[in-house]
Amino acid sequence: MKILLPQNLLTFWKKLTSGSTNRKIFGAAMIVGMGTLFVKVAAMFKELVVAWKFGTGDALDAFLIALLVPSFMINVIAGSLKAALIPTYMQVREKQGRKAAENLFCGVTFASIGLLTITTALILFLAPLYLPLIAAGFSQEKLDLTFRLTCAISPLILLSGIQIIWGGVLNAGERFALVAISPILTPMITIIFLLRSETWGSFSLAAGLICGGIAEMTILGVVLKRQGISILPKWYGLNPEFIQVATQYAPTVAASFLMCSAIIIDQSMAAILAPGSVAALSYGNRVVSLPILLITTGLNAAVVPYFSKMIATKDWTGVNHTLKYYLRLIFLTTVPLTAIVIVFSELIVSILFQRGSFTASDTEVVANIQNFYALQIPFYVSALFIVDIIVSLRKNYILIWGSGLNLIANICR
């Protein structure tokens, strides 16, 4: 019986996740969600070590502000490339074959490396100008530390950009598990640096990010190569497929810029307040971001490839049915979750973070912040699901209007 049990479970899983598109999306989302859960557990252990070593002190404030603009550019530049590439990549693969899709991938990778390199150079060159603006409440010593950390973190832009594009292509080939689990390397490596590098301070966090990024990129590259997909960037000219990606890229960048600007505004406002406010805001989002990431990462990895395939074959009935099904499922699961987080907010924060430099007063502040973050869970998850549908439809210009309204609401609240 013990020998047959795993086989029975595997058979049940195959039946559950095969057949209809809804089942395939569910299966892919579960695989990615489980992988993301392992990653977030590792990340939570990393946060416990960070809280123990830094509390809500100046070193962590400086690191978070230094990471702000590079993270912003990763989301805007690299994330938008993936969103613009994958629907067209799927269409080309369905209609023109694997070789044409691979050529498109290599061409976009070539252009992406150039764009990300220029972006990195601009961030470093302009850092002395923008850092005093977004960290207006920092002392000169704290500001100097922030600049040095920005320089140390900057290679992450290129590394993360390549990871996002390569991971998107692997997901398009229905290789979900590895892409979901590979980010676990970064928090694990960061923990090692935090525990072994006593004199590095917040630079141990930067070292963990860079080394973890290199490790993740290497693994994704090896898997792509084993699947017979060339990872060497190569320019094939401005063919119609590349132009189609570029056409979708511009509105996606604009929408991502507006959407991610809200994060910079929040962090900049926190930097003006009392010391430790940036760190408190970051801790307040940690627990809430876990269910959001588990759900949205799983859905994003599965929805765009499957919806792009349905749209390429003009299966509009399937698109409509799947959209309604998953919107209903999202609200049925996230509304009770939101209530649980709010009711037990202070207990959750105290259990996770209250040790070492993290005091009881820090717990009270972070718990209040966490309550407000929790209110967004159902609406944020459903909004990101709809964004995935819009991306699959290649109607990315719609995202500009939604992101613009979101930014205005964030400033005026």
RODO-2510 file (C-alpha; in nm, 4 decimals, decimal comma):
residues 413
     n   res          X          Y          Z
     1     m     0,0000     0,0000     0,0000
     2     k     0,2824     0,2385     0,0849
     3     i     0,4436     0,1613    -0,2492
     4     l     0,1223     0,2274    -0,4426
     5     l     0,0291     0,5458    -0,2589
     6     p     0,2716     0,7784    -0,4433
     7     q     0,1596     0,6241    -0,7734
     8     n    -0,2047     0,6815    -0,6815
     9     l    -0,1318     1,0414    -0,5899
    10     l     0,0553     1,0951    -0,9163
    11     t    -0,2317     0,9443    -1,1158
    12     f    -0,4825     1,1626    -0,9298
    13     w    -0,2684     1,4721    -0,9948
    14     k    -0,2430     1,3961    -1,3677
    15     k    -0,6202     1,3526    -1,3933
    16     l    -0,6807     1,6706    -1,1949
    17     t    -0,4488     1,8866    -1,4070
    18     s    -0,5072     1,7475    -1,7568
    19     g    -0,7869     1,7987    -2,0040
    20     s    -0,9441     2,1451    -1,9924
    21     t    -0,7466     2,4697    -1,9974
    22     n    -0,8804     2,5558    -1,6503
    23     r    -0,7264     2,2357    -1,5142
    24     k    -0,3955     2,2978    -1,6896
    25     i    -0,3801     2,6526    -1,5515
    26     f    -0,4668     2,5211    -1,2053
    27     g    -0,1916     2,2581    -1,2259
    28     a     0,0693     2,5059    -1,3450
    29     a    -0,0382     2,7623    -1,0847
    30     m    -0,0134     2,5007    -0,8077
    31     i     0,3355     2,3962    -0,9184
    32     v     0,4547     2,7559    -0,9343
    33     g     0,2738     2,8402    -0,6108
    34     m     0,4427     2,5549    -0,4237
    35     g     0,7813     2,6524    -0,5633
    36     t     0,7201     3,0131    -0,4658
    37     l     0,6144     2,9010    -0,1171
    38     f     0,9504     2,7302    -0,0644
    39     v     1,1246     3,0440    -0,1902
    40     k     0,9240     3,2681     0,0433
    41     v     0,9929     3,0410     0,3411
    42     a     1,3645     3,0764     0,2673
    43     a     1,3157     3,4509     0,2225
    44     m     1,1330     3,4683     0,5558
    45     f     1,4258     3,2982     0,7296
    46     k     1,6488     3,5564     0,5645
    47     e     1,4237     3,8348     0,6975
    48     l     1,4479     3,6877     1,0475
    49     v     1,8268     3,7045     1,0261
    50     v     1,8071     4,0589     0,8848
    51     a     1,5726     4,1683     1,1662
    52     w     1,8041     4,0097     1,4245
    53     k     2,1133     4,1822     1,2840
    54     f     1,9766     4,5222     1,1776
    55     g     1,6354     4,5775     1,3427
    56     t     1,4963     4,8979     1,1916
    57     g     1,8347     5,0720     1,1979
    58     d     2,0087     5,3075     0,9558
    59     a     2,2028     5,0315     0,7770
    60     l     1,8810     4,8610     0,6655
    61     d     1,7177     5,1931     0,5745
    62     a     2,0154     5,2730     0,3498
    63     f     2,0040     4,9311     0,1830
    64     l     1,6299     4,9500     0,1122
    65     i     1,6595     5,2951    -0,0455
    66     a     1,9652     5,1821    -0,2461
    67     l     1,7642     4,8855    -0,3751
    68     l     1,4618     5,0988    -0,4599
    69     v     1,5609     5,2406    -0,8005
    70     p     1,7363     4,9234    -0,9300
    71     s     1,4270     4,7195    -0,8337
    72     f     1,2087     4,9794    -1,0017
    73     m     1,4080     4,9487    -1,3243
    74     i     1,4029     4,5688    -1,3102
    75     n     1,0232     4,5710    -1,2852
    76     v     0,9776     4,8382    -1,5513
    77     i     1,2436     4,7463    -1,8092
    78     a     1,2871     4,3682    -1,7714
    79     g     0,9368     4,2815    -1,6525
    80     s     0,7876     4,4723    -1,9437
    81     l     1,0112     4,2876    -2,1904
    82     k     0,8743     3,9559    -2,0698
    83     a     0,5155     4,0803    -2,0924
    84     a     0,5725     4,2081    -2,4468
    85     l     0,7700     3,9043    -2,5655
    86     i     0,5765     3,5981    -2,4465
    87     p     0,2398     3,6499    -2,6281
    88     t     0,4213     3,7163    -2,9571
    89     y     0,6682     3,4333    -2,8885
    90     m     0,3764     3,1921    -2,8388
    91     q     0,2049     3,3144    -3,1554
    92     v     0,5234     3,2757    -3,3624
    93     r     0,5874     2,9280    -3,2217
    94     e     0,2310     2,8162    -3,2985
    95     k     0,2233     2,9553    -3,6531
    96     q     0,5856     2,9639    -3,7759
    97     g     0,7563     2,6937    -3,5743
    98     r     1,0169     2,6623    -3,3017
    99     k     1,3116     2,7984    -3,5023
   100     a     1,1378     3,1295    -3,5769
   101     a     1,0401     3,1627    -3,2093
   102     e     1,4001     3,0953    -3,1035
   103     n     1,5279     3,3641    -3,3419
   104     l     1,2822     3,6114    -3,1890
   105     f     1,3987     3,5145    -2,8386
   106     c     1,7677     3,5631    -2,9288
   107     g     1,6962     3,8999    -3,0910
   108     v     1,4991     4,0272    -2,7929
   109     t     1,7722     3,9021    -2,5561
   110     f     2,0335     4,0930    -2,7574
   111     a     1,8309     4,4145    -2,7420
   112     s     1,7519     4,3594    -2,3737
   113     i     2,1173     4,3279    -2,2724
   114     g     2,1965     4,6561    -2,4443
   115     l     1,8983     4,8300    -2,2871
   116     l     1,9700     4,6955    -1,9381
   117     t     2,3397     4,7905    -1,9611
   118     i     2,2511     5,1478    -2,0570
   119     t     1,9940     5,1589    -1,7762
   120     t     2,2530     5,0444    -1,5204
   121     a     2,5016     5,3089    -1,6352
   122     l     2,2377     5,5830    -1,6118
   123     i     2,1337     5,4763    -1,2619
   124     l     2,4924     5,5014    -1,1369
   125     f     2,5589     5,8282    -1,3180
   126     l     2,2414     5,9950    -1,1878
   127     a     2,2524     5,8470    -0,8347
   128     p     2,4107     6,1607    -0,6768
   129     l     2,1132     6,3576    -0,8104
   130     y     1,8151     6,1357    -0,7282
   131     l     1,9268     5,9792    -0,3971
   132     p     1,9071     6,3078    -0,2001
   133     l     1,5540     6,3536    -0,3363
   134     i     1,4126     6,0119    -0,2439
   135     a     1,6055     5,9996     0,0858
   136     a     1,5484     6,3581     0,1932
   137     g     1,5509     6,2731     0,5641
   138     f     1,8885     6,0956     0,5567
   139     s     2,2028     6,2399     0,7126
   140     q     2,5057     6,2876     0,4846
   141     e     2,6774     5,9808     0,6304
   142     k     2,3677     5,7681     0,5738
   143     l     2,3336     5,9095     0,2217
   144     d     2,6960     5,8195     0,1396
   145     l     2,6320     5,4631     0,2561
   146     t     2,3222     5,4502     0,0357
   147     f     2,5260     5,5568    -0,2700
   148     r     2,7918     5,2911    -0,2082
   149     l     2,5223     5,0261    -0,1713
   150     t     2,3611     5,1439    -0,4960
   151     c     2,6913     5,0871    -0,6772
   152     a     2,7208     4,7390    -0,5265
   153     i     2,3633     4,6445    -0,6180
   154     s     2,3600     4,7860    -0,9739
   155     p     2,4728     4,4644    -1,1586
   156     l     2,1495     4,3067    -1,0352
   157     i     1,9608     4,4971    -1,3076
   158     l     2,1292     4,3043    -1,5894
   159     l     2,1239     3,9719    -1,4024
   160     s     1,7560     3,9956    -1,3101
   161     g     1,6592     4,1143    -1,6571
   162     i     1,8105     3,8083    -1,8211
   163     q     1,6551     3,5797    -1,5568
   164     i     1,3069     3,7217    -1,6190
   165     i     1,3280     3,6792    -1,9963
   166     w     1,4773     3,3290    -1,9783
   167     g     1,2228     3,2253    -1,7155
   168     g     0,9392     3,3538    -1,9341
   169     v     1,0554     3,1396    -2,2268
   170     l     1,0821     2,8326    -2,0010
   171     n     0,7277     2,8961    -1,8735
   172     a     0,6088     2,9276    -2,2339
   173     g     0,7447     2,5759    -2,2836
   174     e     0,5448     2,4661    -1,9757
   175     r     0,8617     2,4260    -1,7654
   176     f     0,7204     2,5866    -1,4526
   177     a     0,8850     2,4120    -1,1570
   178     l     1,2478     2,5151    -1,2088
   179     v     1,1629     2,8794    -1,2770
   180     a     0,9558     2,8862    -0,9585
   181     i     1,2135     2,7230    -0,7302
   182     s     1,5409     2,8742    -0,8611
   183     p     1,4971     3,2083    -0,6727
   184     i     1,5463     3,0144    -0,3475
   185     l     1,9212     3,0411    -0,4108
   186     t     1,9323     3,4163    -0,3416
   187     p     1,7944     3,4140     0,0175
   188     m     2,0007     3,1050     0,1014
   189     i     2,3220     3,2652    -0,0227
   190     t     2,2296     3,5921     0,1519
   191     i     2,1843     3,4107     0,4846
   192     i     2,5325     3,2625     0,4465
   193     f     2,6802     3,6083     0,3863
   194     l     2,4894     3,7548     0,6832
   195     l     2,6131     3,4852     0,9205
   196     r     2,9713     3,4597     0,7938
   197     s     3,0545     3,8231     0,7106
   198     e     3,0380     3,9990     1,0453
   199     t     3,2169     4,3165     0,9322
   200     w     3,0358     4,3700     0,6016
   201     g     2,7202     4,5205     0,7510
   202     s     2,4488     4,5857     0,4925
   203     f     2,6956     4,5071     0,2116
   204     s     2,6415     4,1391     0,2975
   205     l     2,2840     4,1860     0,1694
   206     a     2,4153     4,3306    -0,1573
   207     a     2,6646     4,0443    -0,1975
   208     g     2,3876     3,7900    -0,1445
   209     l     2,1736     3,9516    -0,4144
   210     i     2,4512     3,9545    -0,6753
   211     c     2,5841     3,6032    -0,6072
   212     g     2,2309     3,4645    -0,5910
   213     g     2,1452     3,6334    -0,9205
   214     i     2,4473     3,4772    -1,0908
   215     a     2,3543     3,1319    -0,9572
   216     e     1,9910     3,1628    -1,0716
   217     m     2,0878     3,2844    -1,4188
   218     t     2,3347     2,9982    -1,4593
   219     i     2,0737     2,7328    -1,3765
   220     l     1,8123     2,8783    -1,6141
   221     g     2,0711     2,9063    -1,8912
   222     v     2,1788     2,5433    -1,8504
   223     v     1,8175     2,4198    -1,8713
   224     l     1,7437     2,6291    -2,1811
   225     k     2,0585     2,4938    -2,3440
   226     r     1,9613     2,1342    -2,2628
   227     q     1,6253     2,1940    -2,4305
   228     g     1,8070     2,2936    -2,7470
   229     i     1,7263     2,6642    -2,7134
   230     s     2,0194     2,8928    -2,7870
   231     i     2,0909     3,1431    -2,5098
   232     l     2,3439     3,3416    -2,7131
   233     p     2,2084     3,6874    -2,7964
   234     k     2,1986     3,7451    -3,1710
   235     w     2,0564     4,0286    -3,3776
   236     y     1,8239     3,9205    -3,6615
   237     g     1,7186     4,2687    -3,7652
   238     l     1,3909     4,4556    -3,7387
   239     n     1,1657     4,1755    -3,8617
   240     p     0,7846     4,2019    -3,8214
   241     e     0,7862     3,9833    -3,5085
   242     f     1,0494     4,1964    -3,3328
   243     i     0,8605     4,5134    -3,4281
   244     q     0,5438     4,3588    -3,2819
   245     v     0,7253     4,2985    -2,9523
   246     a     0,8618     4,6550    -2,9572
   247     t     0,5131     4,7920    -3,0275
   248     q     0,3744     4,6114    -2,7223
   249     y     0,6780     4,7048    -2,5138
   250     a     0,6295     5,0830    -2,5180
   251     p     0,2834     5,0932    -2,3525
   252     t     0,3853     4,8155    -2,1113
   253     v     0,6859     5,0203    -1,9968
   254     a     0,4662     5,3257    -1,9491
   255     a     0,2138     5,1263    -1,7453
   256     s     0,4847     4,9581    -1,5360
   257     f     0,6506     5,2939    -1,4749
   258     l     0,3286     5,4410    -1,3395
   259     m     0,2489     5,1291    -1,1345
   260     c     0,5939     5,0957    -0,9784
   261     s     0,6203     5,4694    -0,9103
   262     a     0,3779     5,4163    -0,6235
   263     i     0,6434     5,2091    -0,4437
   264     i     0,9054     5,4835    -0,4784
   265     i     0,6560     5,7432    -0,3561
   266     d     0,5712     5,5308    -0,0499
   267     q     0,9381     5,4708     0,0368
   268     s     1,0294     5,8364    -0,0205
   269     m     0,7489     5,9518     0,2093
   270     a     0,8687     5,7038     0,4726
   271     a     1,2263     5,8339     0,4395
   272     i     1,1057     6,1837     0,5391
   273     l     0,9584     6,0463     0,8628
   274     a     1,1391     5,9234     1,1750
   275     p     1,4470     5,6995     1,1380
   276     g     1,3455     5,3385     1,0786
   277     s     1,0244     5,4274     0,8937
   278     v     1,1465     5,2819     0,5630
   279     a     1,2362     4,9545     0,7341
   280     a     0,9010     4,9475     0,9201
   281     l     0,7142     4,9936     0,5913
   282     s     0,9160     4,7095     0,4410
   283     y     0,8495     4,4732     0,7335
   284     g     0,4779     4,5607     0,7211
   285     n     0,4563     4,4335     0,3658
   286     r     0,6471     4,1102     0,4260
   287     v     0,3635     3,8846     0,5491
   288     v     0,1021     4,0328     0,3147
   289     s     0,3306     3,9895     0,0159
   290     l     0,3528     3,6129     0,0795
   291     p    -0,0051     3,5149    -0,0212
   292     i    -0,0056     3,7783    -0,2943
   293     l     0,3156     3,6419    -0,4441
   294     l     0,2074     3,2782    -0,4112
   295     i    -0,1174     3,3402    -0,5972
   296     t    -0,0090     3,5981    -0,8538
   297     t     0,3226     3,4332    -0,9404
   298     g     0,1496     3,1008    -0,9986
   299     l    -0,1276     3,2544    -1,2063
   300     n     0,1070     3,4812    -1,4025
   301     a     0,3352     3,1946    -1,4994
   302     a     0,0406     2,9854    -1,6215
   303     v    -0,2140     3,2384    -1,7451
   304     v    -0,0068     3,4253    -2,0053
   305     p     0,1130     3,1132    -2,1965
   306     y    -0,2269     2,9379    -2,1891
   307     f    -0,4319     3,2491    -2,2634
   308     s    -0,1892     3,3469    -2,5403
   309     k    -0,2409     3,0017    -2,6938
   310     m    -0,6221     3,0305    -2,6689
   311     i    -0,6128     3,3778    -2,8210
   312     a    -0,3830     3,2612    -3,1031
   313     t    -0,6431     2,9924    -3,1891
   314     k    -0,9334     3,2399    -3,1321
   315     d    -1,0942     3,0309    -2,8557
   316     w    -1,2931     3,3237    -2,7112
   317     t    -1,5451     3,1013    -2,5313
   318     g    -1,2611     2,9393    -2,3390
   319     v    -1,1094     3,2786    -2,2562
   320     n    -1,4398     3,4099    -2,1187
   321     h    -1,5115     3,0957    -1,9143
   322     t    -1,1625     3,0832    -1,7625
   323     l    -1,1675     3,4546    -1,6766
   324     k    -1,4965     3,4284    -1,4833
   325     y    -1,3952     3,1043    -1,3114
   326     y    -1,0676     3,2363    -1,1725
   327     l    -1,2007     3,5783    -1,0687
   328     r    -1,4657     3,4049    -0,8580
   329     l    -1,2069     3,1672    -0,7118
   330     i    -0,9715     3,4554    -0,6242
   331     f    -1,2309     3,6391    -0,4136
   332     l    -1,3535     3,3208    -0,2431
   333     t    -1,0012     3,2458    -0,1192
   334     t    -0,8513     3,5901    -0,0512
   335     v    -1,1316     3,7629     0,1436
   336     p    -1,1149     3,5150     0,4385
   337     l    -0,7351     3,5307     0,4223
   338     t    -0,7448     3,9099     0,4550
   339     a    -0,9637     3,8853     0,7657
   340     i    -0,7253     3,6359     0,9294
   341     v    -0,4200     3,8572     0,8685
   342     i    -0,5919     4,1642     1,0171
   343     v    -0,7237     3,9836     1,3270
   344     f    -0,3876     3,8242     1,4131
   345     s    -0,1620     4,0999     1,2779
   346     e     0,0266     4,1916     1,5961
   347     l     0,0713     3,8270     1,6964
   348     i     0,2132     3,7424     1,3521
   349     v     0,4634     4,0288     1,3617
   350     s     0,5777     3,9516     1,7165
   351     i     0,6335     3,5819     1,6392
   352     l     0,8227     3,6496     1,3175
   353     f     1,0345     3,9542     1,3947
   354     q     1,0404     4,0510     1,7665
   355     r     1,3899     3,9484     1,8729
   356     g     1,7341     4,1047     1,8941
   357     s     1,7228     4,4651     1,7695
   358     f     1,3503     4,4397     1,6827
   359     t     1,1575     4,5698     1,9880
   360     a     0,7943     4,5546     2,1071
   361     s     0,7368     4,9142     1,9935
   362     d     0,8578     4,8129     1,6464
   363     t     0,6023     4,5303     1,6526
   364     e     0,3150     4,7696     1,7227
   365     v     0,4139     5,0047     1,4385
   366     v     0,4686     4,7246     1,1861
   367     a     0,1397     4,5498     1,2788
   368     n    -0,0587     4,8667     1,2062
   369     i     0,1135     4,9042     0,8690
   370     q     0,0470     4,5374     0,7943
   371     n    -0,3284     4,5824     0,8548
   372     f    -0,3541     4,8448     0,5828
   373     y    -0,1474     4,6368     0,3421
   374     a    -0,3776     4,3372     0,4044
   375     l    -0,6863     4,5240     0,2817
   376     q    -0,5497     4,5231    -0,0722
   377     i    -0,5096     4,1444    -0,1075
   378     p    -0,8365     4,0483    -0,2916
   379     f    -0,8324     4,3513    -0,5194
   380     y    -0,4596     4,3411    -0,5932
   381     v    -0,4651     3,9715    -0,6865
   382     s    -0,7723     4,0066    -0,9098
   383     a    -0,6263     4,3181    -1,0744
   384     l    -0,3006     4,1396    -1,1579
   385     f    -0,4973     3,8470    -1,3001
   386     i    -0,6843     4,0852    -1,5315
   387     v    -0,3519     4,2468    -1,6265
   388     d    -0,2291     3,9027    -1,7391
   389     i    -0,5355     3,8709    -1,9646
   390     i    -0,4735     4,2163    -2,1123
   391     v    -0,1084     4,1258    -2,1782
   392     s    -0,2163     3,8028    -2,3495
   393     l    -0,4566     4,0036    -2,5668
   394     r    -0,1691     4,2414    -2,6520
   395     k    -0,3859     4,5379    -2,5522
   396     n    -0,1115     4,6803    -2,3330
   397     y    -0,2163     5,0411    -2,3884
   398     i    -0,5109     4,9758    -2,1526
   399     l    -0,2614     4,9252    -1,8696
   400     i    -0,1455     5,2872    -1,8971
   401     w    -0,4864     5,4220    -1,7939
   402     g    -0,5259     5,1820    -1,5017
   403     s    -0,1731     5,2444    -1,3749
   404     g    -0,2150     5,6207    -1,4062
   405     l    -0,5322     5,6161    -1,1963
   406     n    -0,3573     5,3961    -0,9385
   407     l    -0,0670     5,6416    -0,9096
   408     i    -0,2999     5,9414    -0,8695
   409     a    -0,4940     5,7603    -0,5963
   410     n    -0,1678     5,6693    -0,4193
   411     i    -0,0508     6,0326    -0,4126
   412     c    -0,3868     6,1780    -0,3060
   413     r    -0,4716     5,9324    -0,0278
***
